[in-house]
Amino acid sequence: MAKKDKQQKTESFDFNGGWDYSPSPESVSHVKLKARYDLYIDGKFVAPNSGKYFQSTNPATEKVLAEVAHANEADVDKAVKAARKAYEAVWSKLSAKERGKYIYRIARLMQERARELAVVETLDAGKTIRESRDVDVPLACNHFFYYAGWADKLEYAFPNQKVSSLGVAGQIIPWNFPLLMAAWKIAPALAAGNTVVLKPAETTPLTAMLLAEIIHESGLPAGVVNIVTGYGGTGAAIVNHDDVNKIAFTGSTNVGKIIQKAIAGTGKKLTLELGGKSANIVFEDAPIDQAVEGIVNGIFFNQGHVCCAGSRLFVQESVANEVIRKLKDRLDTLYVGDPLDKNTDIGAINSKEQYDTIQKYIEIGKQEGAEMYESTCSIPKNGLFIRPTLFTDVAQSSRIAQEEIFGPVLTIQTFRTIDEVIQKANNSPYGLAAGVWTDKGSRIFNLTAKLRAGVVWANTYNKFDPTSPFGGYKESGFGREGGLQGLGAYLKIER
């Protein structure tokens, strides 16, 4: 019999070692991208008048994915004429119930191709497959479903008012949420009875072209939706076209100002969803661990390529050290790498131009005297990747605290009182969104009345729903997208 004092062999664990994930890449075998994409005008895919094409690349590898047509003024004119003809001859004469059926059919076809759309969005935009698969594509489908339901209920949506469609809507969307922004624009426009000319961003046109294929497959009458790809000149041609009744633009504040000046006095209806420098406020009674996760989601979601990103963090002094310590620890767990890998938290920066802009602001932050901390994670040698970064000791007047960086860069300031943080949060040319973290409901309601932001999230961040309006104040634009307000933006409403 073995002696009782015989020592048993035990295993030891090194909790300070690395915890590496095994690669879990999403398959791309089911995706068959064309070598070249033409314009979608009047129900047909047609070559551009100029004969010119540009390349769309994968920012994670910097390899070319496809060539895309470059539309000039003649192409835009052809698209607008097709939209006008379809509006007058077909779409405005079709019953609202039938219009709703088409919109619903588009949503169902998008669902059937959801996996393909998610992979192409990740390839073209650099965002993680988890975000494309779980957020972008489902939300895009849901916007079409939502507005399909309203198409034949406009008199209930706007009771005791006379509503009518506008005509041709010119729409210009950005590169950060390519498919979702297309859905935000197209779905309410069609439900309101308008026809559409849409221009996707030049760096992310591919899911818009897949959407054109889906629209074509749905049997939507020719010319109701036209999709023209190109650079800024293509968008300008849409804005300046005399036969466009409505302009909807999502993008930079500078371009928004140019558009507003261009259509002044023309009678065109306009909505602008522009930049932001949103405040995320953490009070001492907040659930700290939950708030840290919300901070991470608020600024590092989609590599910080979010107009409403919580890029300005305000933490009450009594918990500042704890929040910053936990935030730094959390940054070190984030995985930056292949966007197609399901383990990846932060993907690739969308373009070389945006990569250079973010790096410029990081250098500005250092020069201004702020203390920088970046994640210790490794990043791929090839492709456009930036580690999640935060700055402490940031002055209210610092450029990194006032100007939109549009990348994974967070600025942190502290506060003592509610009045102080309201003043700091509102001290911005932007007014798109804000977040509040506190255990007190009365404090939340107090802040929502005083923060000059179009959307205020309470104990969460970046929550979107087709039924809820989204938009901003000041240099973040005007008008709303989503909900009944987004539908009203595409209607002539008379009391």
C-alpha positions in Angstrom: 0.0 0.0 0.0 1.4 3.4 -1.0 2.5 5.7 1.8 0.0 8.5 2.6 2.8 11.1 2.6 3.6 10.3 -1.0 3.2 13.6 -2.9 0.7 13.6 -5.8 1.7 15.0 -9.2 -0.1 18.3 -9.8 -0.4 20.5 -12.9 0.4 24.2 -12.9 -1.2 26.9 -15.0 0.5 30.0 -16.3 -2.2 32.7 -16.2 0.3 35.3 -17.5 0.9 33.5 -20.7 -0.8 34.3 -24.0 -4.2 33.0 -24.9 -4.2 32.6 -28.7 -7.2 31.8 -30.7 -7.0 29.2 -33.4 -7.8 30.7 -36.8 -11.5 30.6 -37.8 -11.7 32.1 -41.2 -15.1 32.5 -43.0 -15.1 30.6 -46.3 -15.2 32.7 -49.5 -15.7 29.7 -51.8 -19.4 30.6 -52.3 -18.7 34.2 -53.4 -18.2 34.7 -57.1 -17.3 38.3 -57.8 -17.3 39.5 -61.4 -14.1 40.8 -62.8 -16.0 44.0 -63.9 -19.2 45.6 -62.8 -21.2 48.0 -65.1 -23.7 50.6 -64.1 -27.3 49.6 -63.3 -29.6 51.9 -65.3 -33.2 51.4 -66.4 -33.2 47.8 -65.4 -30.1 46.8 -67.3 -26.4 46.6 -66.6 -24.7 49.0 -69.0 -21.2 50.1 -69.8 -20.2 53.6 -68.7 -20.4 56.4 -71.4 -16.7 57.2 -70.7 -15.6 53.6 -71.0 -13.6 54.1 -67.8 -13.4 51.8 -64.9 -11.7 52.0 -61.5 -10.5 49.3 -59.1 -12.0 48.3 -55.8 -9.5 46.7 -53.4 -9.5 44.7 -50.2 -8.0 46.9 -47.5 -6.8 43.9 -45.5 -4.6 42.6 -48.3 -4.5 45.6 -50.7 -5.4 43.3 -53.5 -7.8 44.2 -56.3 -11.3 42.6 -56.0 -13.0 43.9 -59.1 -13.2 46.8 -61.6 -16.2 49.1 -61.4 -17.6 51.5 -63.9 -17.0 55.2 -63.6 -20.1 57.1 -64.4 -19.9 60.6 -65.8 -22.5 63.3 -66.3 -24.0 61.6 -69.3 -24.5 58.4 -67.4 -26.1 60.2 -64.5 -28.4 62.0 -66.9 -29.4 58.7 -68.4 -30.1 57.3 -64.9 -32.2 60.3 -63.9 -34.2 60.2 -67.1 -34.8 56.5 -66.5 -35.9 57.2 -62.9 -38.3 60.0 -64.1 -39.8 57.8 -66.8 -40.3 55.0 -64.3 -41.8 57.4 -61.8 -44.4 58.9 -64.1 -45.3 55.8 -66.2 -45.2 53.0 -63.6 -44.2 53.6 -60.0 -46.5 56.5 -59.1 -49.4 54.7 -60.8 -48.8 51.4 -59.0 -50.9 50.7 -55.9 -49.1 51.3 -52.6 -49.9 47.6 -51.7 -48.0 46.4 -54.8 -45.1 48.7 -54.1 -44.8 47.2 -50.7 -44.7 43.7 -52.2 -41.7 44.6 -54.3 -39.9 46.1 -51.3 -40.7 43.0 -49.2 -39.4 40.8 -52.0 -36.1 42.6 -52.1 -35.7 42.0 -48.3 -36.4 38.3 -48.7 -33.9 38.0 -51.6 -31.3 39.8 -49.5 -31.9 37.3 -46.7 -31.3 34.4 -49.1 -28.0 35.9 -50.1 -27.1 37.2 -46.6 -23.9 35.1 -46.3 -22.6 36.2 -49.6 -23.4 39.9 -48.8 -21.7 39.7 -45.5 -18.5 38.2 -47.0 -18.3 40.7 -49.8 -18.9 43.6 -47.4 -16.0 42.4 -45.3 -13.8 41.9 -48.3 -14.5 45.3 -49.7 -14.8 47.4 -46.6 -12.3 45.8 -44.2 -14.9 45.4 -41.4 -15.0 42.2 -39.4 -17.2 39.3 -40.6 -18.9 39.2 -37.2 -20.1 42.8 -37.7 -21.1 42.3 -41.4 -22.9 39.0 -40.6 -24.6 39.9 -37.3 -25.2 43.7 -37.7 -24.9 45.2 -41.1 -26.8 42.6 -43.3 -29.6 41.8 -40.9 -30.2 45.5 -40.2 -30.2 46.2 -44.0 -32.8 43.5 -44.5 -34.9 44.8 -41.6 -35.1 48.3 -43.1 -36.6 46.9 -46.3 -39.0 44.8 -44.2 -40.0 47.7 -42.1 -40.7 50.2 -44.9 -42.4 47.5 -46.9 -45.0 47.5 -44.2 -45.5 51.2 -44.3 -45.9 51.5 -48.1 -49.7 51.2 -48.0 -50.3 52.9 -44.7 -49.1 56.4 -45.3 -52.4 57.9 -44.2 -52.0 56.2 -40.9 -48.3 57.2 -40.6 -49.2 60.9 -41.1 -52.9 61.3 -39.9 -54.9 64.3 -40.8 -52.3 65.3 -43.4 -52.1 65.1 -47.1 -49.0 63.2 -48.3 -47.6 62.6 -51.7 -44.3 61.4 -53.2 -41.6 63.8 -54.4 -40.4 62.2 -57.6 -36.8 61.3 -58.2 -34.5 60.9 -55.2 -30.7 61.3 -55.7 -28.8 59.5 -53.0 -25.1 59.4 -52.1 -23.8 57.0 -49.4 -20.5 56.6 -47.6 -18.0 53.8 -47.3 -18.3 52.8 -43.6 -21.7 50.9 -43.9 -22.1 50.4 -47.6 -25.1 48.0 -47.7 -26.8 49.3 -44.6 -26.6 52.9 -45.9 -28.1 51.8 -49.2 -31.0 50.2 -47.4 -31.5 53.4 -45.2 -31.8 55.4 -48.4 -33.6 53.1 -50.9 -36.2 51.5 -48.7 -38.1 54.6 -47.4 -37.8 56.3 -50.8 -39.5 53.4 -52.5 -42.1 53.1 -49.8 -43.0 56.8 -50.2 -43.5 56.2 -53.9 -40.3 57.8 -55.3 -37.8 56.4 -57.7 -34.0 56.4 -57.0 -30.6 57.2 -58.4 -28.0 55.9 -55.9 -24.2 56.5 -55.9 -22.2 54.2 -53.5 -18.8 55.3 -52.2 -15.9 54.6 -54.6 -14.0 52.5 -52.2 -16.9 50.2 -51.3 -19.2 49.7 -54.3 -19.4 46.0 -54.5 -22.4 45.2 -52.2 -24.3 48.0 -53.9 -23.8 46.1 -57.2 -24.9 42.9 -55.6 -28.0 44.8 -54.4 -28.5 45.8 -58.0 -28.5 42.2 -58.9 -31.1 41.4 -56.2 -33.3 44.3 -57.3 -33.1 43.1 -60.8 -34.1 39.6 -59.7 -37.0 40.9 -57.7 -38.7 42.1 -60.9 -38.8 45.7 -59.7 -39.9 47.8 -62.8 -37.1 49.1 -64.8 -35.8 52.5 -63.8 -37.3 52.5 -60.3 -33.8 52.0 -58.8 -30.7 53.0 -60.7 -27.2 52.6 -59.2 -24.3 54.6 -60.7 -20.7 54.2 -59.4 -17.9 56.7 -59.5 -16.0 59.4 -57.6 -17.0 62.8 -56.3 -17.8 64.1 -59.8 -20.5 61.4 -60.2 -22.2 62.5 -56.9 -21.9 66.2 -57.9 -23.7 65.4 -61.2 -26.6 63.9 -59.2 -26.8 66.9 -56.9 -26.7 69.4 -59.7 -29.2 67.6 -62.0 -32.2 69.8 -62.6 -34.7 66.8 -62.7 -33.8 65.5 -59.2 -36.4 66.4 -56.5 -34.7 65.2 -53.4 -31.0 64.8 -52.3 -30.1 62.5 -49.4 -26.4 62.5 -48.4 -24.4 60.7 -45.7 -20.8 61.6 -45.5 -18.4 64.3 -44.4 -19.5 67.7 -43.0 -17.4 69.5 -45.6 -19.1 67.8 -48.5 -22.4 68.3 -46.9 -21.9 72.1 -46.8 -21.0 72.0 -50.5 -24.2 70.2 -51.3 -26.3 72.5 -49.2 -24.9 75.5 -51.1 -25.3 73.8 -54.5 -29.0 73.2 -54.1 -29.9 76.4 -52.3 -32.8 78.0 -54.1 -33.5 75.0 -56.3 -36.5 73.7 -54.4 -34.9 70.3 -53.9 -35.7 68.6 -50.6 -32.5 67.8 -48.6 -31.4 65.6 -45.7 -27.8 65.5 -44.5 -26.3 63.0 -42.1 -22.8 64.2 -41.5 -19.9 63.8 -39.1 -19.8 63.5 -35.4 -17.6 63.7 -32.3 -19.9 62.1 -29.8 -19.6 62.2 -26.0 -19.7 59.0 -23.9 -20.3 59.9 -20.3 -19.6 57.6 -17.3 -20.8 58.6 -13.8 -19.4 57.2 -10.6 -22.6 55.1 -10.0 -22.4 53.4 -13.4 -21.9 49.6 -13.7 -18.2 50.0 -14.5 -17.6 46.6 -16.2 -20.6 47.1 -18.4 -19.6 50.7 -19.2 -16.1 49.5 -20.2 -17.6 47.1 -22.7 -19.9 49.9 -23.9 -16.9 52.3 -24.3 -15.1 49.6 -26.4 -18.1 49.1 -28.6 -18.7 52.8 -28.9 -15.3 53.7 -30.3 -13.8 50.5 -31.7 -16.8 49.1 -33.5 -16.1 49.0 -37.3 -12.6 50.3 -36.6 -14.0 53.6 -35.4 -15.5 54.2 -38.9 -18.8 55.3 -37.4 -20.2 58.8 -37.6 -21.8 58.5 -34.1 -18.7 56.8 -32.5 -18.3 57.6 -28.8 -14.9 59.1 -29.5 -14.9 61.5 -26.5 -15.0 59.7 -23.2 -15.9 61.7 -20.1 -15.4 59.9 -16.7 -16.3 61.2 -13.3 -13.1 61.8 -11.3 -13.8 59.4 -8.5 -13.8 56.4 -10.8 -11.5 57.6 -13.5 -8.5 55.6 -12.5 -10.5 52.4 -12.3 -12.2 53.0 -15.6 -9.0 53.8 -17.4 -7.2 50.8 -15.9 -9.9 48.4 -16.9 -10.1 50.0 -20.3 -6.4 49.5 -20.9 -6.7 45.9 -19.8 -9.6 45.4 -22.2 -7.7 47.0 -25.1 -5.0 44.4 -24.7 -7.5 41.6 -25.2 -8.8 42.9 -28.6 -7.7 41.0 -31.6 -6.7 43.0 -34.6 -6.2 41.1 -37.9 -7.9 39.3 -40.8 -11.5 40.7 -41.0 -12.7 37.3 -42.3 -11.5 35.6 -39.1 -14.4 35.2 -36.7 -12.1 35.8 -33.8 -11.2 39.3 -35.1 -12.4 42.3 -33.1 -11.0 45.1 -35.2 -10.5 44.8 -38.9 -8.7 46.8 -41.6 -8.9 50.6 -42.1 -11.0 51.2 -45.2 -8.5 53.0 -47.4 -4.9 54.2 -47.5 -6.3 57.8 -47.4 -8.2 57.2 -44.2 -5.2 55.2 -42.7 -3.0 58.3 -43.3 -5.6 60.6 -41.8 -5.8 58.5 -38.6 -2.0 58.3 -38.3 -1.8 62.1 -38.7 -4.2 62.6 -35.8 -2.3 60.2 -33.6 0.8 62.3 -34.2 -1.2 65.5 -33.5 -2.3 64.0 -30.1 1.3 63.3 -29.2 2.4 66.8 -30.2 -0.4 68.4 -28.2 1.0 66.7 -25.0 -1.7 64.0 -24.4 -0.5 60.7 -23.1 -1.0 57.9 -25.6 -1.7 54.2 -24.9 -2.2 51.7 -27.6 -2.9 48.0 -27.5 0.0 45.6 -27.2 -1.5 43.2 -29.8 0.3 42.3 -33.0 -1.0 43.5 -36.3 -0.6 41.9 -39.8 2.5 43.0 -41.7 0.4 43.6 -44.9 -2.8 45.6 -45.2 -4.1 48.7 -43.5 -4.3 48.1 -39.7 -4.1 50.3 -36.7 -4.0 49.2 -33.0 -6.8 50.5 -30.8 -5.5 53.7 -29.2 -6.6 56.0 -26.4 -5.3 59.4 -25.2 -5.5 60.7 -21.6 -4.6 64.2 -20.2 -6.5 65.6 -23.2 -7.4 69.3 -23.1 -10.9 70.4 -24.2 -9.4 72.5 -26.9 -7.2 69.7 -28.3 -7.7 69.0 -32.0 -8.0 65.3 -31.2 -10.9 66.2 -28.9 -12.6 68.5 -31.3 -12.1 67.1 -34.8 -13.5 63.9 -36.2 -10.8 61.2 -36.6 -13.0 58.4 -37.9 -10.7 55.7 -36.6 -10.0 53.6 -33.5 -8.8 56.5 -31.4 -10.4 57.5 -28.1 -9.8 60.7 -26.1 -10.5 60.7 -22.3 -11.3 63.6 -20.1 -12.6 63.7 -16.5 -15.3 65.8 -14.8 -16.7 66.4 -11.3 -20.3 67.7 -11.7 -23.2 67.2 -14.1 -23.1 70.8 -15.2 -19.4 70.5 -16.0 -19.9 67.4 -18.2 -22.9 68.9 -20.0 -20.9 72.0 -20.9 -17.9 69.9 -22.1 -20.1 67.4 -24.0 -21.9 70.2 -25.8 -18.7 72.1 -26.6 -18.4 70.6 -30.0 -19.4 71.7 -33.5 -21.1 68.3 -33.9 -24.3 67.0 -32.3 -25.0 63.5 -33.6 -25.0 61.1 -30.6 -24.1 60.7 -27.0 -24.0 57.9 -24.4 -24.8 58.1 -20.6 -23.8 55.5 -18.1 -25.4 55.8 -14.7 -27.7 53.9 -12.3 -30.1 56.8 -11.9 -33.0 57.1 -14.4 -33.6 60.7 -13.3 -30.1 61.6 -14.2 -30.5 60.0 -17.7 -33.7 62.0 -18.4 -32.0 65.2 -17.1 -29.1 64.7 -19.5 -31.2 63.7 -22.5 -32.9 67.1 -22.3 -29.7 69.0 -22.1 -27.3 67.2 -24.4 -27.4 68.6 -27.9 -27.3 65.3 -29.7 -29.8 63.6 -32.0 -29.5 60.2 -30.3 -28.7 59.6 -26.6 -28.1 56.0 -25.5 -28.5 55.1 -21.9 -26.3 52.3 -20.5 -25.6 51.0 -24.0 -24.1 52.3 -27.2 -24.5 51.8 -31.0 -28.0 50.3 -30.8 -29.9 50.7 -34.0 -33.4 49.8 -35.1 -35.3 50.5 -38.3 -38.2 51.9 -36.2 -36.0 54.6 -34.5 -35.0 57.8 -36.2 -31.4 58.7 -36.5 -29.8 62.1 -37.2 -28.1 65.1 -35.7 -27.9 68.8 -35.0 -25.4 71.5 -35.8 -22.6 70.3 -38.2 -23.8 66.7 -37.9 -26.6 67.6 -40.4 -30.3 67.8 -40.3 -33.2 65.5 -41.1 -33.7 61.9 -39.8 -33.4 58.4 -41.2 -35.2 55.4 -39.9 -38.7 55.4 -38.3 -41.6 57.4 -39.5 -39.3 60.5 -39.6 -37.2 58.8 -42.2 -40.3 58.1 -44.3 -41.5 61.6 -44.0 -38.2 62.8 -45.5 -39.3 61.4 -48.8 -42.8 62.8 -48.8 -44.5 66.1 -49.5 -46.6 66.7 -46.4 -49.4 69.2 -46.4 -51.5 70.0 -43.3 
